[in-house]
Amino acid sequence: MDYGKPFTFMFEDREWVAKILIGALFALLSIVLIGIPFVLGYALEVIRRVAAGREDVLPAWDDLGDKFVQGLILVVILFIFYLPATLLGSCSSIFLSSLADAGRSNVGGTVFGLLLALVNLLVGLYGFLIGLLIPAISIRYAMTRDFGATFNLSALWQVVSADLGNYVLVLLVGWVAGVIASLGVIACIIGVFVTGFWSMLVQGHLYGQYYRNFVSRVPPMPAEPTAPAF
């Protein structure tokens, strides 16, 4: 994989200024949630184009309806993946708050603190695990456009394990892009939306490369055997 090109490939497009500024506008609209599906839908298209070897030109900002729908579906997918942690955290807060009176004694306070620490640890570990799977989830949905297929854990693991070393590098390089993007706040507040959209392009290119170089070469999983008809 070429880990340098994701940072600069967008500048090869003759219309890169206009396309990135439009993307930054949608990133700005993400403050009120409206722009998030458009940005994610655009990133999914970047993944598909790079996976197909068409990475010299950024996607056009057309067919906004499809971009919005595709991005919204990805939002729902990620929400469902994170839902167990959200529910566990919420339910534990309600349950543990009912035990708050136990904090009046040393023993009760210790038990309350241990329970709270354990729940927070479980929630944190689950959230961290899903964070590690985000590239696989994004790749899986981008290449299948299938809501249900994205929850196939075996298929997600196949994406991750296609080349585990490079998968980890994809995560790390994507994190670096995010750190660089956060520096956009220095160029006034609006700068962070430009660099934030740029970092989405970087990650989209990384995911597309990973699929093209490794996942697409892995033989598909065999179909589950069907029961014989009698």
Protein Blocks (a to p, Z undefined) as FASTA:
>chain_A
ZZklmmmmmmmpmklmmmmmmmmmmmmmmmnommmmmmmmmmmmmmmmmmnopakbccdd
ehklmmmmmmmmmmmmmmmmmmmmmmmmmmmmmmmmmmmmmmmpmklmmmmmmmmmmmmm
mmmmmmmmmmmmmmmmmmmmmmnopaklmmmmklmmmmmmmommlmmmmmmmmmmmmmmm
mmmmmnojklmmmmmmmmmmmmmmmmmmmmmmmmmmpccdddddddddZZ
